[in-house]
Every structure is written in C-alpha cells, then in structure tokens.
Amino acid sequence: MLVPNDIVSAFEAAGFTHLVWIPDSHLGTWESALRGSRLAPLRVCREGEAMALAAGLMLGGAKPLVVIQCTGFFEAGDAVRNVAHDMKLPLKLIIGVRSERASHAGKSGDNCPKFAEKLVQAWELPHVRFDPTEADVAQLVTALNTLTGHGAASAILWAE
C-alpha cells in the first residue's frame, strides 16, 4: 500500500509543478506530505475552477496535476471539454473514484463507480485505472508515465 510521501514523491518525479485540488476524505490524506514538497498545492472551491486554474498554469509553462473526486469531475464536464478539446491543452487529471472498492465488494450502492469511467470515455480522455491499495511505487510511476506520455489531456481513475 502506498503512503502519502510515496505518492507526492512520485508526482514530483513525474515533473508536475503544481497540484490543483479539492482534497476529499481519501485524497486529502496527502496534505501533510504536500506541505514538505516542492509541488505548489493550490486549493480551489469548485472543480470547474480547477480546470481553469490548470489551463492558466499550462499557458504560463507550468505542468499542473488536477486531483479531484469523480463527483466533481461530473460537475466540471464543460470546463474539461473546453480545456481538453477547444484549447487542446494537455490537462492531466487524477480522478478519485469514490466507493469503488466497496462497490466491487458489494458493500456500497454508490453509483459513482458506475459512471466515472463512462464519463471519462465520453470526454475521449485516455485513461488508466489505479488502485493504491494494490500497488507499489513502481506501479504508480508507471501510471504517471502513462499519464504524462499522452500529449493530450488524460486521466488516472484512482480507486477509493
């Protein structure tokens, strides 16, 4: 199982300059590791705002990583469309898929796991799935390399 310091170190090694995010109960566990990192974590109020902030950073030459939960991704669809397809910026996303592990175990009726990948596909974003409870640092690095290897917008669906 990955710990927050491993995750943040992998983000830094992948070349990201900023982490644009709305920390939720799972993704928010990285906050203490981010405080000591060279990433510049930027909190936003809404997920659409995260897309706009990331776009501005990219236009200025930075390499931001947007980290949000799937429900926020659902809400931010128009901003994702605009940044990824109209502006053609290489938006990089980690989308936390709320209740995915519980849903697969039959312990949750949350429908977020059902729709997360469908919406990523609808926006034509190349993506990989990643479960931090079953992965090690090398597998995270591989997932991040896949993400950064796309010249266009792309995403990691991060199991929660």
Contacts in CASP RR format, 6 or more apart in sequence:
PFRMAT RR
TARGET T0000
AUTHOR 0000-0000-0000
METHOD contacts of the structure
MODEL  1
MLVPNDIVSAFEAAGFTHLVWIPDSHLGTWESALRGSRLAPLRVCREGEA
MALAAGLMLGGAKPLVVIQCTGFFEAGDAVRNVAHDMKLPLKLIIGVRSE
RASHAGKSGDNCPKFAEKLVQAWELPHVRFDPTEADVAQLVTALNTLTGH
GAASAILWAE
1 132 0 8 1.000
1 133 0 8 1.000
2 132 0 8 1.000
2 135 0 8 1.000
2 136 0 8 1.000
2 137 0 8 1.000
2 140 0 8 1.000
3 33 0 8 1.000
4 29 0 8 1.000
4 30 0 8 1.000
4 31 0 8 1.000
4 32 0 8 1.000
4 33 0 8 1.000
4 34 0 8 1.000
5 33 0 8 1.000
6 137 0 8 1.000
6 140 0 8 1.000
7 30 0 8 1.000
7 33 0 8 1.000
7 132 0 8 1.000
7 140 0 8 1.000
8 30 0 8 1.000
8 33 0 8 1.000
8 34 0 8 1.000
8 37 0 8 1.000
8 39 0 8 1.000
9 37 0 8 1.000
9 137 0 8 1.000
10 137 0 8 1.000
10 140 0 8 1.000
10 141 0 8 1.000
10 144 0 8 1.000
11 19 0 8 1.000
11 37 0 8 1.000
11 39 0 8 1.000
11 65 0 8 1.000
11 144 0 8 1.000
12 37 0 8 1.000
12 38 0 8 1.000
12 39 0 8 1.000
13 141 0 8 1.000
13 144 0 8 1.000
14 65 0 8 1.000
14 141 0 8 1.000
14 144 0 8 1.000
14 145 0 8 1.000
14 147 0 8 1.000
14 148 0 8 1.000
15 63 0 8 1.000
15 148 0 8 1.000
16 39 0 8 1.000
16 63 0 8 1.000
16 64 0 8 1.000
16 65 0 8 1.000
16 92 0 8 1.000
17 39 0 8 1.000
17 40 0 8 1.000
17 57 0 8 1.000
17 62 0 8 1.000
17 63 0 8 1.000
17 64 0 8 1.000
18 39 0 8 1.000
18 40 0 8 1.000
18 41 0 8 1.000
18 42 0 8 1.000
18 54 0 8 1.000
18 57 0 8 1.000
18 62 0 8 1.000
18 63 0 8 1.000
18 64 0 8 1.000
18 65 0 8 1.000
19 34 0 8 1.000
19 39 0 8 1.000
19 40 0 8 1.000
19 41 0 8 1.000
19 42 0 8 1.000
19 64 0 8 1.000
19 65 0 8 1.000
19 67 0 8 1.000
20 42 0 8 1.000
20 44 0 8 1.000
20 50 0 8 1.000
20 53 0 8 1.000
20 54 0 8 1.000
20 57 0 8 1.000
20 64 0 8 1.000
20 65 0 8 1.000
20 66 0 8 1.000
20 67 0 8 1.000
21 27 0 8 1.000
21 41 0 8 1.000
21 42 0 8 1.000
21 43 0 8 1.000
21 44 0 8 1.000
21 50 0 8 1.000
21 66 0 8 1.000
21 67 0 8 1.000
21 68 0 8 1.000
22 43 0 8 1.000
22 44 0 8 1.000
22 45 0 8 1.000
22 46 0 8 1.000
22 47 0 8 1.000
22 50 0 8 1.000
22 67 0 8 1.000
22 68 0 8 1.000
22 69 0 8 1.000
22 72 0 8 1.000
23 30 0 8 1.000
23 31 0 8 1.000
23 43 0 8 1.000
23 67 0 8 1.000
24 69 0 8 1.000
24 96 0 8 1.000
24 98 0 8 1.000
24 160 0 8 1.000
26 69 0 8 1.000
26 96 0 8 1.000
26 98 0 8 1.000
26 160 0 8 1.000
27 67 0 8 1.000
27 68 0 8 1.000
27 69 0 8 1.000
27 94 0 8 1.000
27 96 0 8 1.000
27 158 0 8 1.000
27 160 0 8 1.000
31 41 0 8 1.000
34 41 0 8 1.000
42 53 0 8 1.000
42 64 0 8 1.000
44 50 0 8 1.000
44 53 0 8 1.000
46 75 0 8 1.000
46 76 0 8 1.000
47 68 0 8 1.000
47 72 0 8 1.000
47 73 0 8 1.000
47 75 0 8 1.000
47 76 0 8 1.000
47 79 0 8 1.000
48 75 0 8 1.000
48 76 0 8 1.000
48 77 0 8 1.000
48 79 0 8 1.000
48 80 0 8 1.000
50 66 0 8 1.000
50 68 0 8 1.000
50 76 0 8 1.000
50 79 0 8 1.000
51 66 0 8 1.000
51 76 0 8 1.000
51 79 0 8 1.000
51 80 0 8 1.000
51 82 0 8 1.000
51 83 0 8 1.000
51 91 0 8 1.000
52 79 0 8 1.000
52 83 0 8 1.000
53 64 0 8 1.000
54 64 0 8 1.000
54 66 0 8 1.000
54 83 0 8 1.000
54 89 0 8 1.000
54 91 0 8 1.000
55 83 0 8 1.000
55 87 0 8 1.000
55 89 0 8 1.000
55 91 0 8 1.000
57 63 0 8 1.000
57 64 0 8 1.000
58 64 0 8 1.000
58 89 0 8 1.000
58 90 0 8 1.000
58 91 0 8 1.000
59 89 0 8 1.000
63 92 0 8 1.000
64 92 0 8 1.000
65 92 0 8 1.000
65 93 0 8 1.000
65 94 0 8 1.000
66 91 0 8 1.000
66 92 0 8 1.000
66 93 0 8 1.000
66 94 0 8 1.000
67 93 0 8 1.000
67 94 0 8 1.000
67 96 0 8 1.000
68 76 0 8 1.000
68 93 0 8 1.000
68 94 0 8 1.000
68 95 0 8 1.000
68 96 0 8 1.000
69 95 0 8 1.000
69 96 0 8 1.000
69 98 0 8 1.000
69 160 0 8 1.000
70 95 0 8 1.000
70 96 0 8 1.000
70 97 0 8 1.000
70 98 0 8 1.000
70 112 0 8 1.000
70 113 0 8 1.000
70 115 0 8 1.000
70 116 0 8 1.000
70 119 0 8 1.000
70 157 0 8 1.000
71 98 0 8 1.000
71 112 0 8 1.000
73 80 0 8 1.000
73 93 0 8 1.000
73 95 0 8 1.000
73 116 0 8 1.000
73 119 0 8 1.000
73 120 0 8 1.000
74 115 0 8 1.000
74 119 0 8 1.000
77 119 0 8 1.000
77 123 0 8 1.000
80 91 0 8 1.000
80 93 0 8 1.000
80 123 0 8 1.000
80 125 0 8 1.000
80 153 0 8 1.000
81 123 0 8 1.000
83 89 0 8 1.000
83 91 0 8 1.000
83 153 0 8 1.000
84 91 0 8 1.000
84 123 0 8 1.000
84 125 0 8 1.000
84 152 0 8 1.000
84 153 0 8 1.000
85 123 0 8 1.000
85 124 0 8 1.000
85 153 0 8 1.000
88 152 0 8 1.000
89 153 0 8 1.000
90 150 0 8 1.000
90 151 0 8 1.000
90 152 0 8 1.000
90 153 0 8 1.000
90 154 0 8 1.000
91 153 0 8 1.000
91 154 0 8 1.000
92 147 0 8 1.000
92 148 0 8 1.000
92 153 0 8 1.000
92 154 0 8 1.000
92 155 0 8 1.000
93 125 0 8 1.000
93 153 0 8 1.000
93 154 0 8 1.000
93 155 0 8 1.000
93 156 0 8 1.000
94 155 0 8 1.000
94 156 0 8 1.000
94 158 0 8 1.000
95 116 0 8 1.000
95 120 0 8 1.000
95 155 0 8 1.000
95 156 0 8 1.000
95 157 0 8 1.000
95 158 0 8 1.000
96 116 0 8 1.000
96 157 0 8 1.000
96 158 0 8 1.000
96 159 0 8 1.000
96 160 0 8 1.000
97 112 0 8 1.000
97 113 0 8 1.000
97 116 0 8 1.000
97 117 0 8 1.000
97 157 0 8 1.000
97 158 0 8 1.000
97 159 0 8 1.000
97 160 0 8 1.000
98 110 0 8 1.000
98 112 0 8 1.000
98 113 0 8 1.000
98 160 0 8 1.000
99 108 0 8 1.000
99 109 0 8 1.000
99 110 0 8 1.000
99 112 0 8 1.000
99 113 0 8 1.000
99 160 0 8 1.000
100 112 0 8 1.000
100 113 0 8 1.000
100 116 0 8 1.000
100 131 0 8 1.000
100 159 0 8 1.000
100 160 0 8 1.000
101 131 0 8 1.000
101 133 0 8 1.000
101 159 0 8 1.000
101 160 0 8 1.000
102 108 0 8 1.000
102 110 0 8 1.000
103 109 0 8 1.000
103 110 0 8 1.000
103 113 0 8 1.000
103 114 0 8 1.000
104 113 0 8 1.000
116 157 0 8 1.000
117 127 0 8 1.000
117 129 0 8 1.000
117 157 0 8 1.000
120 127 0 8 1.000
120 155 0 8 1.000
120 157 0 8 1.000
121 127 0 8 1.000
123 153 0 8 1.000
125 153 0 8 1.000
125 154 0 8 1.000
125 155 0 8 1.000
126 150 0 8 1.000
126 152 0 8 1.000
126 154 0 8 1.000
126 155 0 8 1.000
127 154 0 8 1.000
127 155 0 8 1.000
127 156 0 8 1.000
127 157 0 8 1.000
128 143 0 8 1.000
128 146 0 8 1.000
128 147 0 8 1.000
128 155 0 8 1.000
128 156 0 8 1.000
128 157 0 8 1.000
129 156 0 8 1.000
129 157 0 8 1.000
129 159 0 8 1.000
130 139 0 8 1.000
130 140 0 8 1.000
130 143 0 8 1.000
130 156 0 8 1.000
130 157 0 8 1.000
130 158 0 8 1.000
130 159 0 8 1.000
131 158 0 8 1.000
131 159 0 8 1.000
132 140 0 8 1.000
132 158 0 8 1.000
132 159 0 8 1.000
133 159 0 8 1.000
135 143 0 8 1.000
143 156 0 8 1.000
144 156 0 8 1.000
146 154 0 8 1.000
146 156 0 8 1.000
147 154 0 8 1.000
147 155 0 8 1.000
147 156 0 8 1.000
END
